Each structure stands twice: as structure tokens, then as C-alpha cells.
Amino acid sequence: MKHTLPVMMMLLLSVACAPTVQLQAPDKPIEINLNVNIEQHVKVEIEKDVKQSIAKNKDIF
């Protein structure tokens, strides 16, 4: 019976010190900044007859 009171006190103290987890939404909205670099490479194919016309008339361009 002597040990009952200290054990109960320790039990109460251990329950009172239990950690709690709280989730709370932020006050401000989340902002995501993305720095995106887009490069585009365009390949133009010219038909054979156009290439021949350009080769014959180099002064056009």
C-alpha cells in the first residue's frame, strides 16, 4: 500500500506530459515561384527544287 500512492502519482504525471500534435492551415496562401527557361529549335527543310533555284540565283537573298 505504501507504493500505490507514488505509482499513481507517476502515472498521472506521465499522462499529463503526453505530447500533442496540432495541424493548422497557414494564414497566407502558399506561393511557388518557378523560373523556367524554354528554348526552341526549329529545323526547316527545303525541297530540292527550291535549293536548286536558290543556288542558281544567289542574288535573290
C-alpha positions as a Markdown table, in Angstrom:
| # | Residue | x | y | z |
|---|---|---|---|---|
| 1 | Met | 0.0 | 0.0 | 0.0 |
| 2 | Lys | 3.0 | 2.3 | 0.5 |
| 3 | His | 4.0 | 2.1 | -3.1 |
| 4 | Thr | 0.5 | 2.6 | -4.5 |
| 5 | Leu | 0.4 | 6.4 | -4.0 |
| 6 | Pro | 3.7 | 7.1 | -5.7 |
| 7 | Val | 2.9 | 4.8 | -8.6 |
| 8 | Met | -0.4 | 6.6 | -9.1 |
| 9 | Met | 1.2 | 10.0 | -8.9 |
| 10 | Met | 3.8 | 8.9 | -11.5 |
| 11 | Leu | 1.0 | 7.6 | -13.7 |
| 12 | Leu | -0.9 | 10.9 | -13.5 |
| 13 | Leu | 2.2 | 12.9 | -14.3 |
| 14 | Ser | 3.2 | 10.8 | -17.2 |
| 15 | Val | -0.3 | 11.1 | -18.8 |
| 16 | Ala | -0.3 | 14.9 | -18.2 |
| 17 | Cys | 3.1 | 15.2 | -20.1 |
| 18 | Ala | 1.9 | 13.4 | -23.2 |
| 19 | Pro | 2.9 | 15.3 | -26.3 |
| 20 | Thr | 0.2 | 16.6 | -28.6 |
| 21 | Val | 0.3 | 17.2 | -32.4 |
| 22 | Gln | -1.7 | 20.0 | -33.9 |
| 23 | Leu | -2.3 | 20.7 | -37.6 |
| 24 | Gln | -3.1 | 24.3 | -38.6 |
| 25 | Ala | -3.5 | 25.8 | -42.0 |
| 26 | Pro | -1.2 | 28.7 | -42.8 |
| 27 | Asp | -2.6 | 32.3 | -42.7 |
| 28 | Lys | -1.2 | 33.2 | -46.1 |
| 29 | Pro | -1.5 | 31.1 | -49.3 |
| 30 | Ile | 1.5 | 29.0 | -50.4 |
| 31 | Glu | 3.4 | 30.8 | -53.2 |
| 32 | Ile | 5.5 | 28.9 | -55.7 |
| 33 | Asn | 7.9 | 30.7 | -58.0 |
| 34 | Leu | 9.2 | 28.9 | -61.0 |
| 35 | Asn | 12.0 | 30.2 | -63.2 |
| 36 | Val | 11.6 | 28.3 | -66.4 |
| 37 | Asn | 13.9 | 28.7 | -69.4 |
| 38 | Ile | 12.3 | 27.4 | -72.6 |
| 39 | Glu | 14.4 | 27.1 | -75.8 |
| 40 | Gln | 13.0 | 26.2 | -79.1 |
| 41 | His | 15.0 | 24.8 | -82.0 |
| 42 | Val | 13.3 | 24.9 | -85.4 |
| 43 | Lys | 14.6 | 22.9 | -88.3 |
| 44 | Val | 13.4 | 23.9 | -91.7 |
| 45 | Glu | 13.8 | 21.5 | -94.6 |
| 46 | Ile | 13.8 | 22.9 | -98.1 |
| 47 | Glu | 12.8 | 20.8 | -101.1 |
| 48 | Lys | 15.4 | 20.0 | -103.7 |
| 49 | Asp | 14.0 | 22.2 | -106.4 |
| 50 | Val | 13.9 | 25.2 | -104.1 |
| 51 | Lys | 17.6 | 24.6 | -103.2 |
| 52 | Gln | 18.5 | 24.5 | -106.8 |
| 53 | Ser | 16.7 | 27.7 | -107.5 |
| 54 | Ile | 18.5 | 29.4 | -104.7 |
| 55 | Ala | 21.8 | 28.0 | -105.9 |
| 56 | Lys | 21.2 | 29.4 | -109.4 |
| 57 | Asn | 20.0 | 32.8 | -108.2 |
| 58 | Lys | 22.3 | 33.7 | -105.3 |
| 59 | Asp | 21.5 | 37.4 | -105.6 |
| 60 | Ile | 17.9 | 36.9 | -104.5 |
| 61 | Phe | 18.7 | 36.7 | -100.8 |
